[in-house]
Amino acid sequence: MHTSSYGFNFGTLLLRLLVGLSMLFHGYAKLNFGTTFIENTLANKGLPELLVYGVYVGEILAPLLLIIGFKTRIAAFIVIVNMIFAIVLVHPNDILALTQNGGLVLELQYFYIITALAIMMFGAGKFGIDRN
């Protein structure tokens, strides 16, 4: 295997693991502590509470798919949609807001969107089930 090809494939693996494992912690927290806050937020916005199950798709199923590198581009897209919903529903006034330290309030959400976008462009690499 050529060095640059190996580096690219190892880099895509690291990126998938970073995003997948990090997002999985958010989903795990929802399993342990529930989704009442999200259900209430959906109800307050006039949306069906049934949409709460999208959280499990975006924060458990999609991250697991990213980790194993299966349907990687679709899983990355789901993570992006999940983060956009989180921003629109919970943080609509924080899109460009700064913390007291000067960082973006939503930098973690933007991190997930941008890294998932990169995964969509790169695919799983050779160290995933998709092997693209």
Secondary structure, 3 states (H helix, E strand, C coil): CCHHHHHHHHHHHHHHHHHHHHHHHHHHHHHHHCCHHHHHHHHHCCCCHHHHHHHHHHHHHHHHHHHHCCCHHHHHHHHHHHHHHHHHHHCCCCCCCECCCCCECCHHHHHHHHHHHHHHHHCCCCCCCCCC
